[in-house]
């Protein structure tokens, strides 16, 4: 049982008592999702095998990583893969599947944590390879695990305002450098103890994946799933709880990340509880009316504690983390795609997309589900999830 400190409850109450600033979309739908999953599968057992020097020195029990996280495996891209490559494939897969008129796509946002370069925007190469129009908004967005959701809301706002008719938000996360760097650092540092090794644990749960969300005016896809409501809550006093390396021009980055996992979970859930209250208010839903929830994919403890705090039933929630790990900005969006592919979402369902990211920020979307098409390369993921 997760018990929140008084300060967390006060934060939730303070947010709930304030005026909720949100977007409601009358004419915007999620038409389709493109998916690209890496072929290479790395199990938690594989990682522990690579960490044998650390495990032996600290006498850590085998199976600890999977037991604590609920993550049996994660996927990694082939060496040398840059984010724009899978992002292009994800975008192509859904545009071709729907035979969508690309001259209507007037916004392309690349929204993952990972990108090709500091500049130009990774979106530039993706835009070029997809053959999108010249009169198109093209840029990158970065907001930890919320980037793709932020991009979807930005495009939905443009469509609702009449600026554009359709837009594509894409993202690709590449966990290989972080996993490789973390394993090397843990084996190299002989001063580590069972206590001081904990901040690196979250880095070992990271996985790779790619997706593209096609958002458009309902006239272009009458059967698409309406993006009904979107809200955001910021609890940025806790921005220091999860940090990666500095991202500076000229730096040869081999990323490492330090995370206060326990405090990040506690404060992230408190932020999520507040955000859900706002979403329920804006969408005019009760908790009992939520047919499906999709949370950010962190791990088994986070999921159980979050749903308990939000008073949402576990059996209505959808997960991919056991097979994909935490795929950052594409974790929740990919899980939505998997839910569609596995027939876990039905027309008319009230679906709550519950995004939370380090910073701490939360973005949540409420949708009365329609028919959102999914296309792309699953590389055996759906079969793995079914096991």
C-alpha positions as a Markdown table, in Angstrom:
| # | Residue | x | y | z |
|---|---|---|---|---|
| 1 | Unk | 0.0 | 0.0 | 0.0 |
| 2 | Unk | 1.4 | 3.4 | -1.0 |
| 3 | Unk | 0.7 | 6.1 | 1.6 |
| 4 | Unk | 1.2 | 9.6 | 0.5 |
| 5 | Unk | 2.8 | 12.2 | 2.8 |
| 6 | Unk | 0.7 | 15.1 | 3.8 |
| 7 | Unk | 2.5 | 17.5 | 1.5 |
| 8 | Unk | 1.5 | 15.3 | -1.5 |
| 9 | Unk | -2.2 | 15.3 | -0.6 |
| 10 | Unk | -2.0 | 19.1 | -0.1 |
| 11 | Unk | -0.6 | 19.4 | -3.6 |
| 12 | Unk | -3.3 | 17.3 | -5.1 |
| 13 | Unk | -6.0 | 19.2 | -3.3 |
| 14 | Unk | -4.5 | 22.6 | -4.3 |
| 15 | Unk | -4.5 | 21.6 | -8.0 |
| 16 | Unk | -8.0 | 20.2 | -7.8 |
| 17 | Unk | -9.3 | 23.5 | -6.2 |
| 18 | Unk | -7.8 | 25.7 | -8.9 |
| 19 | Unk | -9.5 | 26.5 | -12.2 |
| 20 | Unk | -8.6 | 23.8 | -14.7 |
| 21 | Unk | -7.1 | 25.1 | -17.9 |
| 22 | Unk | -7.6 | 22.5 | -20.6 |
| 23 | Unk | -8.3 | 21.9 | -24.3 |
| 24 | Unk | -11.5 | 20.3 | -25.5 |
| 25 | Unk | -11.4 | 19.2 | -29.1 |
| 26 | Unk | -14.7 | 18.9 | -31.1 |
| 27 | Unk | -13.2 | 18.2 | -34.6 |
| 28 | Unk | -9.9 | 16.3 | -34.0 |
| 29 | Unk | -9.3 | 12.5 | -34.2 |
| 30 | Unk | -6.4 | 10.1 | -33.9 |
| 31 | Unk | -6.6 | 8.5 | -37.3 |
| 32 | Unk | -3.8 | 6.0 | -37.1 |
| 33 | Unk | -0.6 | 4.8 | -35.4 |
| 34 | Unk | 2.5 | 3.6 | -37.1 |
| 35 | Unk | 4.8 | 1.2 | -35.2 |
| 36 | Unk | 8.4 | 0.1 | -35.5 |
| 37 | Unk | 9.8 | -2.4 | -32.9 |
| 38 | Unk | 13.5 | -3.4 | -32.9 |
| 39 | Unk | 14.2 | -7.1 | -33.6 |
| 40 | Unk | 17.0 | -7.5 | -31.0 |
| 41 | Unk | 15.6 | -8.7 | -27.7 |
| 42 | Unk | 17.6 | -8.2 | -24.5 |
| 43 | Unk | 16.3 | -10.0 | -21.4 |
| 44 | Unk | 16.8 | -8.9 | -17.8 |
| 45 | Unk | 18.8 | -12.1 | -17.4 |
| 46 | Unk | 21.1 | -11.0 | -20.2 |
| 47 | Unk | 21.8 | -7.7 | -18.4 |
| 48 | Unk | 22.5 | -9.4 | -15.1 |
| 49 | Unk | 24.9 | -11.7 | -16.9 |
| 50 | Unk | 26.8 | -8.7 | -18.2 |
| 51 | Unk | 26.8 | -7.2 | -14.7 |
| 52 | Unk | 28.4 | -10.4 | -13.2 |
| 53 | Unk | 31.4 | -8.5 | -11.8 |
| 54 | Unk | 29.0 | -6.1 | -9.9 |
| 55 | Unk | 26.6 | -8.9 | -8.8 |
| 56 | Unk | 29.4 | -11.1 | -7.5 |
| 57 | Unk | 31.1 | -8.3 | -5.6 |
| 58 | Unk | 27.9 | -7.1 | -3.9 |
| 59 | Unk | 26.4 | -10.6 | -3.7 |
| 60 | Unk | 23.2 | -9.5 | -5.4 |
| 61 | Unk | 20.7 | -12.2 | -6.1 |
| 62 | Unk | 20.1 | -13.3 | -9.6 |
| 63 | Unk | 16.7 | -12.4 | -11.0 |
| 64 | Unk | 16.6 | -9.2 | -8.9 |
| 65 | Unk | 16.1 | -6.9 | -12.0 |
| 66 | Unk | 13.0 | -8.7 | -13.3 |
| 67 | Unk | 11.6 | -9.3 | -9.9 |
| 68 | Unk | 11.8 | -5.6 | -8.9 |
| 69 | Unk | 10.7 | -4.1 | -12.2 |
| 70 | Unk | 8.4 | -6.7 | -13.7 |
| 71 | Unk | 10.4 | -6.2 | -16.9 |
| 72 | Unk | 11.4 | -9.5 | -18.5 |
| 73 | Unk | 12.9 | -8.0 | -21.6 |
| 74 | Unk | 13.4 | -4.9 | -23.7 |
| 75 | Unk | 14.3 | -4.3 | -27.3 |
| 76 | Unk | 17.4 | -2.5 | -28.7 |
| 77 | Unk | 18.2 | -1.1 | -32.2 |
| 78 | Unk | 21.1 | -2.3 | -34.2 |
| 79 | Unk | 24.3 | -0.4 | -33.5 |
| 80 | Unk | 24.6 | 2.8 | -35.5 |
| 81 | Unk | 20.8 | 3.3 | -35.7 |
| 82 | Unk | 19.8 | 7.0 | -35.5 |
| 83 | Unk | 16.3 | 8.0 | -34.3 |
| 84 | Unk | 15.2 | 9.5 | -37.6 |
| 85 | Unk | 15.4 | 6.1 | -39.4 |
| 86 | Unk | 12.8 | 4.2 | -37.4 |
| 87 | Unk | 10.7 | 7.4 | -37.1 |
| 88 | Unk | 10.6 | 7.5 | -40.9 |
| 89 | Unk | 9.5 | 3.9 | -41.1 |
| 90 | Unk | 6.8 | 4.4 | -38.5 |
| 91 | Unk | 5.4 | 7.5 | -40.4 |
| 92 | Unk | 5.5 | 5.7 | -43.7 |
| 93 | Unk | 3.7 | 2.7 | -42.4 |
| 94 | Unk | 0.6 | 4.5 | -41.2 |
| 95 | Unk | 0.5 | 7.0 | -44.1 |
| 96 | Unk | 0.7 | 4.2 | -46.7 |
| 97 | Unk | -1.7 | 1.9 | -44.8 |
| 98 | Unk | -4.4 | 4.6 | -44.7 |
| 99 | Unk | -3.5 | 5.9 | -48.2 |
| 100 | Unk | -3.6 | 9.3 | -46.5 |
| 101 | Unk | -3.1 | 12.3 | -48.7 |
| 102 | Unk | 0.3 | 13.6 | -47.6 |
| 103 | Unk | -0.5 | 17.1 | -49.0 |
| 104 | Unk | -2.8 | 17.4 | -46.1 |
| 105 | Unk | -0.1 | 16.8 | -43.5 |
| 106 | Unk | 1.1 | 20.3 | -42.6 |
| 107 | Unk | 2.9 | 19.7 | -39.3 |
| 108 | Unk | 5.6 | 17.2 | -38.5 |
| 109 | Unk | 6.9 | 17.0 | -34.9 |
| 110 | Unk | 9.7 | 14.8 | -33.8 |
| 111 | Unk | 9.1 | 14.4 | -30.1 |
| 112 | Unk | 11.4 | 11.8 | -28.5 |
| 113 | Unk | 14.1 | 12.3 | -26.0 |
| 114 | Unk | 16.6 | 10.8 | -28.5 |
| 115 | Unk | 17.4 | 12.7 | -31.7 |
| 116 | Unk | 20.0 | 12.6 | -34.5 |
| 117 | Unk | 21.9 | 15.8 | -33.6 |
| 118 | Unk | 21.5 | 19.0 | -31.5 |
| 119 | Unk | 20.8 | 20.7 | -34.8 |
| 120 | Unk | 19.2 | 20.6 | -37.3 |
| 121 | Unk | 15.9 | 19.3 | -35.9 |
| 122 | Unk | 15.6 | 15.5 | -36.4 |
| 123 | Unk | 12.1 | 16.4 | -37.8 |
| 124 | Unk | 13.9 | 17.9 | -40.8 |
| 125 | Unk | 15.2 | 14.6 | -42.1 |
| 126 | Unk | 11.9 | 12.8 | -41.3 |
| 127 | Unk | 9.9 | 15.5 | -43.2 |
| 128 | Unk | 12.2 | 15.2 | -46.2 |
| 129 | Unk | 12.1 | 11.4 | -46.4 |
| 130 | Unk | 8.3 | 11.3 | -46.0 |
| 131 | Unk | 7.9 | 13.7 | -48.8 |
| 132 | Unk | 5.7 | 16.1 | -46.9 |
| 133 | Unk | 4.7 | 19.5 | -48.3 |
| 134 | Unk | 7.0 | 22.5 | -48.1 |
| 135 | Unk | 4.4 | 24.7 | -46.4 |
| 136 | Unk | 4.6 | 22.5 | -43.2 |
| 137 | Unk | 5.5 | 23.2 | -39.6 |
| 138 | Unk | 8.6 | 21.1 | -38.9 |
| 139 | Unk | 10.3 | 21.0 | -35.5 |
| 140 | Unk | 11.4 | 18.9 | -32.5 |
| 141 | Unk | 9.7 | 18.8 | -29.1 |
| 142 | Unk | 11.4 | 17.3 | -26.0 |
| 143 | Unk | 9.7 | 16.7 | -22.7 |
| 144 | Unk | 11.1 | 13.5 | -21.3 |
| 145 | Unk | 8.4 | 10.8 | -21.4 |
| 146 | Unk | 5.7 | 13.2 | -22.5 |
| 147 | Unk | 7.1 | 14.4 | -25.8 |
| 148 | Unk | 4.8 | 12.4 | -28.1 |
| 149 | Unk | 1.7 | 13.3 | -26.1 |
| 150 | Unk | 2.7 | 17.0 | -26.1 |
| 151 | Unk | 3.2 | 16.8 | -29.9 |
| 152 | Unk | -0.2 | 15.2 | -30.4 |
| 153 | Unk | -1.9 | 18.0 | -28.3 |
| 154 | Unk | 0.0 | 20.7 | -30.2 |
| 155 | Unk | -1.2 | 19.3 | -33.6 |
| 156 | Unk | -4.7 | 18.8 | -32.2 |
| 157 | Unk | -4.7 | 22.5 | -31.2 |
| 158 | Unk | -3.6 | 23.5 | -34.7 |
| 159 | Unk | -6.3 | 21.4 | -36.3 |
| 160 | Unk | -9.0 | 22.7 | -33.9 |
| 161 | Unk | -7.9 | 26.3 | -34.6 |
| 162 | Unk | -8.2 | 25.8 | -38.4 |
| 163 | Unk | -4.4 | 26.3 | -39.0 |
| 164 | Unk | -3.9 | 22.9 | -40.5 |
| 165 | Unk | -6.0 | 19.8 | -41.5 |
| 166 | Unk | -3.6 | 17.1 | -40.3 |
| 167 | Unk | -0.2 | 16.5 | -38.7 |
| 168 | Unk | 2.1 | 13.7 | -37.7 |
| 169 | Unk | 4.0 | 13.4 | -34.4 |
| 170 | Unk | 6.8 | 10.8 | -34.5 |
| 171 | Unk | 9.4 | 9.6 | -32.0 |
| 172 | Unk | 12.1 | 7.0 | -31.6 |
| 173 | Unk | 13.9 | 6.1 | -28.4 |
| 174 | Unk | 17.3 | 4.4 | -28.5 |
| 175 | Unk | 18.2 | 2.7 | -25.3 |
| 176 | Unk | 21.4 | 0.9 | -26.5 |
| 177 | Unk | 23.8 | 3.8 | -25.6 |
| 178 | Unk | 22.3 | 4.2 | -22.1 |
| 179 | Unk | 22.3 | 0.5 | -21.3 |
| 180 | Unk | 25.8 | 0.0 | -22.6 |
| 181 | Unk | 27.2 | 3.0 | -20.7 |
| 182 | Unk | 25.4 | 2.1 | -17.5 |
| 183 | Unk | 26.6 | -1.5 | -17.5 |
| 184 | Unk | 30.2 | -0.4 | -18.2 |
| 185 | Unk | 30.1 | 2.3 | -15.4 |
| 186 | Unk | 28.6 | -0.1 | -12.9 |
| 187 | Unk | 31.2 | -2.8 | -13.5 |
| 188 | Unk | 34.0 | -0.2 | -13.5 |
| 189 | Unk | 33.2 | 1.6 | -10.2 |
| 190 | Unk | 34.4 | -0.7 | -7.4 |
| 191 | Unk | 33.3 | 1.8 | -4.7 |
| 192 | Unk | 29.6 | 1.1 | -5.3 |
| 193 | Unk | 27.6 | -0.4 | -2.5 |
| 194 | Unk | 24.1 | -1.9 | -2.5 |
| 195 | Unk | 22.8 | 1.5 | -1.4 |
| 196 | Unk | 24.8 | 3.7 | -3.9 |
| 197 | Unk | 24.0 | 1.5 | -6.9 |
| 198 | Unk | 20.2 | 2.2 | -6.6 |
| 199 | Unk | 20.2 | 5.5 | -8.6 |
| 200 | Unk | 21.4 | 3.6 | -11.7 |
| 201 | Unk | 18.7 | 0.9 | -11.5 |
| 202 | Unk | 16.1 | 2.8 | -13.6 |
| 203 | Unk | 18.6 | 3.0 | -16.5 |
| 204 | Unk | 18.6 | -0.8 | -16.8 |
| 205 | Unk | 14.8 | -0.8 | -17.4 |
| 206 | Unk | 15.0 | 1.4 | -20.5 |
| 207 | Unk | 14.0 | 0.0 | -23.9 |
| 208 | Unk | 13.8 | 1.1 | -27.5 |
| 209 | Unk | 10.8 | 1.6 | -29.8 |
| 210 | Unk | 9.3 | 3.9 | -32.4 |
| 211 | Unk | 5.8 | 5.2 | -33.3 |
| 212 | Unk | 4.0 | 7.8 | -35.2 |
| 213 | Unk | 0.5 | 9.3 | -34.4 |
| 214 | Unk | -1.5 | 10.7 | -37.3 |
| 215 | Unk | -3.8 | 13.4 | -35.9 |
| 216 | Unk | -6.3 | 15.1 | -38.2 |
| 217 | Unk | -9.7 | 16.8 | -38.7 |
| 218 | Unk | -12.6 | 14.4 | -38.4 |
| 219 | Unk | -13.7 | 15.2 | -42.0 |
| 220 | Unk | -10.5 | 13.4 | -43.2 |
| 221 | Unk | -11.1 | 10.4 | -41.0 |
| 222 | Unk | -14.8 | 10.3 | -39.8 |
| 223 | Unk | -14.2 | 6.9 | -38.0 |
| 224 | Unk | -11.1 | 8.0 | -36.1 |
| 225 | Unk | -10.9 | 8.2 | -32.3 |
| 226 | Unk | -11.8 | 11.7 | -31.1 |
| 227 | Unk | -9.2 | 13.4 | -29.0 |
| 228 | Unk | -11.8 | 14.8 | -26.7 |
| 229 | Unk | -10.0 | 16.5 | -23.8 |
| 230 | Unk | -6.4 | 17.2 | -22.8 |
| 231 | Unk | -5.0 | 18.6 | -19.6 |
| 232 | Unk | -1.6 | 19.4 | -18.1 |
| 233 | Unk | -0.3 | 19.7 | -14.6 |
| 234 | Unk | 3.2 | 20.8 | -13.6 |
| 235 | Unk | 4.9 | 19.9 | -10.3 |
| 236 | Unk | 8.3 | 21.2 | -11.2 |
| 237 | Unk | 9.7 | 21.7 | -7.7 |
| 238 | Unk | 10.9 | 18.1 | -8.2 |
| 239 | Unk | 12.7 | 18.7 | -11.5 |
| 240 | Unk | 16.0 | 17.3 | -10.0 |
| 241 | Unk | 14.8 | 13.8 | -9.3 |
| 242 | Unk | 15.8 | 12.3 | -12.7 |
| 243 | Unk | 18.7 | 13.7 | -14.7 |
| 244 | Unk | 20.6 | 12.6 | -17.7 |
| 245 | Unk | 24.0 | 14.0 | -18.9 |
| 246 | Unk | 24.3 | 17.6 | -20.0 |
| 247 | Unk | 23.3 | 18.1 | -23.6 |
| 248 | Unk | 25.8 | 20.7 | -24.9 |
| 249 | Unk | 27.2 | 21.5 | -28.3 |
| 250 | Unk | 30.3 | 19.5 | -29.2 |
| 251 | Unk | 29.9 | 16.9 | -26.4 |
| 252 | Unk | 30.6 | 13.3 | -27.2 |
| 253 | Unk | 27.8 | 11.8 | -25.2 |
| 254 | Unk | 27.7 | 8.4 | -23.7 |
| 255 | Unk | 24.6 | 9.0 | -21.6 |
| 256 | Unk | 24.3 | 8.1 | -18.0 |
| 257 | Unk | 21.3 | 8.9 | -15.8 |
| 258 | Unk | 20.7 | 9.2 | -12.1 |
| 259 | Unk | 17.3 | 8.7 | -10.7 |
| 260 | Unk | 15.9 | 8.9 | -7.2 |
| 261 | Unk | 13.4 | 6.2 | -8.1 |
| 262 | Unk | 11.5 | 6.1 | -4.8 |
| 263 | Unk | 10.9 | 9.9 | -4.5 |
| 264 | Unk | 10.2 | 10.2 | -8.3 |
| 265 | Unk | 7.5 | 7.5 | -8.0 |
| 266 | Unk | 5.9 | 9.1 | -5.0 |
| 267 | Unk | 5.9 | 12.7 | -6.4 |
| 268 | Unk | 5.0 | 11.5 | -9.9 |
| 269 | Unk | 2.0 | 9.6 | -8.6 |
| 270 | Unk | 0.9 | 12.6 | -6.6 |
| 271 | Unk | 1.1 | 14.7 | -9.7 |
| 272 | Unk | -0.8 | 12.1 | -11.7 |
| 273 | Unk | -3.6 | 11.9 | -9.1 |
| 274 | Unk | -4.0 | 15.7 | -9.4 |
| 275 | Unk | -4.0 | 15.5 | -13.2 |
| 276 | Unk | -6.6 | 12.7 | -13.3 |
| 277 | Unk | -8.9 | 14.9 | -11.1 |
| 278 | Unk | -8.6 | 17.6 | -13.7 |
| 279 | Unk | -9.2 | 15.3 | -16.6 |
| 280 | Unk | -12.3 | 13.8 | -15.0 |
| 281 | Unk | -13.6 | 17.4 | -14.5 |
| 282 | Unk | -13.0 | 18.5 | -18.1 |
| 283 | Unk | -14.3 | 15.3 | -19.6 |
| 284 | Unk | -17.3 | 15.1 | -17.3 |
| 285 | Unk | -16.4 | 11.5 | -16.4 |
| 286 | Unk | -16.5 | 9.6 | -13.2 |
| 287 | Unk | -13.8 | 7.0 | -12.4 |
| 288 | Unk | -16.3 | 4.2 | -12.8 |
| 289 | Unk | -17.0 | 5.4 | -16.4 |
| 290 | Unk | -13.4 | 4.9 | -17.5 |
| 291 | Unk | -13.4 | 1.7 | -19.6 |
| 292 | Unk | -9.6 | 1.6 | -20.2 |
| 293 | Unk | -6.6 | 3.3 | -18.8 |
| 294 | Unk | -3.1 | 3.5 | -20.4 |
| 295 | Unk | -0.4 | 4.7 | -18.1 |
| 296 | Unk | 3.2 | 5.5 | -18.7 |
| 297 | Unk | 5.1 | 2.2 | -18.8 |
| 298 | Unk | 7.7 | 2.2 | -15.9 |
| 299 | Unk | 7.4 | -1.1 | -14.1 |
| 300 | Unk | 5.2 | -3.3 | -11.9 |
| 301 | Unk | 5.6 | -1.3 | -8.6 |
| 302 | Unk | 4.9 | 2.0 | -10.2 |
| 303 | Unk | 1.8 | 0.7 | -12.1 |
| 304 | Unk | 0.3 | -0.9 | -8.9 |
| 305 | Unk | 0.9 | 2.1 | -6.8 |
| 306 | Unk | -0.3 | 4.6 | -9.4 |
| 307 | Unk | -3.6 | 2.8 | -10.1 |
| 308 | Unk | -4.2 | 2.3 | -6.4 |
| 309 | Unk | -3.7 | 6.0 | -5.7 |
| 310 | Unk | -5.9 | 6.9 | -8.6 |
| 311 | Unk | -8.5 | 4.4 | -7.5 |
| 312 | Unk | -8.6 | 2.7 | -11.0 |
| 313 | Unk | -9.0 | -1.0 | -11.4 |
| 314 | Unk | -5.9 | -3.0 | -12.6 |
| 315 | Unk | -7.9 | -5.2 | -14.9 |
| 316 | Unk | -8.9 | -2.2 | -17.1 |
| 317 | Unk | -5.3 | -1.0 | -17.5 |
| 318 | Unk | -3.1 | -1.9 | -20.5 |
| 319 | Unk | 0.6 | -2.7 | -20.3 |
| 320 | Unk | 3.6 | -3.4 | -22.5 |
| 321 | Unk | 6.5 | -2.9 | -20.0 |
| 322 | Unk | 7.1 | -6.6 | -19.3 |
| 323 | Unk | 8.2 | -7.0 | -23.0 |
| 324 | Unk | 9.4 | -3.5 | -23.9 |
| 325 | Unk | 10.6 | -1.9 | -20.7 |
| 326 | Unk | 10.3 | 1.8 | -20.3 |
| 327 | Unk | 10.5 | 3.3 | -23.8 |
| 328 | Unk | 10.3 | 6.9 | -22.7 |
| 329 | Unk | 8.2 | 9.2 | -24.9 |
| 330 | Unk | 6.9 | 6.4 | -27.0 |
| 331 | Unk | 5.9 | 4.1 | -24.1 |
| 332 | Unk | 2.3 | 5.2 | -23.6 |
| 333 | Unk | 1.7 | 5.8 | -27.4 |
| 334 | Unk | 3.1 | 2.4 | -28.3 |
| 335 | Unk | 0.9 | 0.8 | -25.6 |
| 336 | Unk | -2.1 | 2.4 | -27.1 |
| 337 | Unk | -1.2 | 0.9 | -30.5 |
| 338 | Unk | -0.7 | -2.5 | -28.8 |
| 339 | Unk | -4.1 | -2.3 | -27.2 |
| 340 | Unk | -5.7 | -1.6 | -30.5 |
| 341 | Unk | -3.8 | -4.5 | -32.2 |
| 342 | Unk | -4.8 | -6.9 | -29.4 |
| 343 | Unk | -8.5 | -5.8 | -29.5 |
| 344 | Unk | -8.3 | -4.3 | -26.0 |
| 345 | Unk | -10.0 | -1.1 | -27.1 |
| 346 | Unk | -13.6 | -1.1 | -28.4 |
| 347 | Unk | -15.6 | 1.6 | -30.1 |
| 348 | Unk | -17.4 | 3.8 | -27.5 |
| 349 | Unk | -14.9 | 3.0 | -24.8 |
| 350 | Unk | -13.9 | 5.9 | -22.5 |
| 351 | Unk | -10.1 | 5.7 | -22.7 |
| 352 | Unk | -7.9 | 7.7 | -20.3 |
| 353 | Unk | -4.3 | 8.2 | -21.4 |
| 354 | Unk | -2.4 | 9.0 | -18.2 |
| 355 | Unk | 1.0 | 10.5 | -19.1 |
| 356 | Unk | 3.5 | 11.4 | -16.4 |
| 357 | Unk | 7.1 | 12.4 | -17.0 |
| 358 | Unk | 10.2 | 13.6 | -15.0 |
| 359 | Unk | 10.3 | 17.3 | -14.5 |
| 360 | Unk | 7.7 | 16.5 | -13.0 |
| 361 | Unk | 4.9 | 17.1 | -15.5 |
| 362 | Unk | 1.7 | 15.3 | -16.4 |
| 363 | Unk | -0.3 | 15.3 | -19.7 |
| 364 | Unk | -3.5 | 13.4 | -19.9 |
| 365 | Unk | -6.0 | 12.8 | -22.7 |
| 366 | Unk | -9.5 | 11.6 | -22.6 |
| 367 | Unk | -11.0 | 9.9 | -25.7 |
| 368 | Unk | -14.3 | 8.3 | -26.5 |
| 369 | Unk | -12.7 | 5.6 | -28.7 |
| 370 | Unk | -13.6 | 5.2 | -32.3 |
| 371 | Unk | -11.6 | 3.2 | -34.9 |
| 372 | Unk | -7.9 | 4.0 | -35.0 |
| 373 | Unk | -5.9 | 2.0 | -37.5 |
| 374 | Unk | -2.5 | 0.6 | -36.6 |
| 375 | Unk | 0.2 | -0.5 | -39.0 |
| 376 | Unk | 3.9 | -1.3 | -39.0 |
| 377 | Unk | 6.6 | -3.8 | -37.9 |
| 378 | Unk | 5.9 | -5.4 | -34.5 |
| 379 | Unk | 8.8 | -7.9 | -34.7 |
| 380 | Unk | 7.1 | -10.5 | -32.6 |
| 381 | Unk | 6.1 | -8.2 | -29.8 |
| 382 | Unk | 2.4 | -9.0 | -29.9 |
| 383 | Unk | 3.1 | -12.7 | -29.6 |
| 384 | Unk | 5.4 | -12.0 | -26.7 |
| 385 | Unk | 2.8 | -10.0 | -24.9 |
| 386 | Unk | 0.3 | -12.8 | -25.4 |
| 387 | Unk | 2.5 | -15.3 | -23.6 |
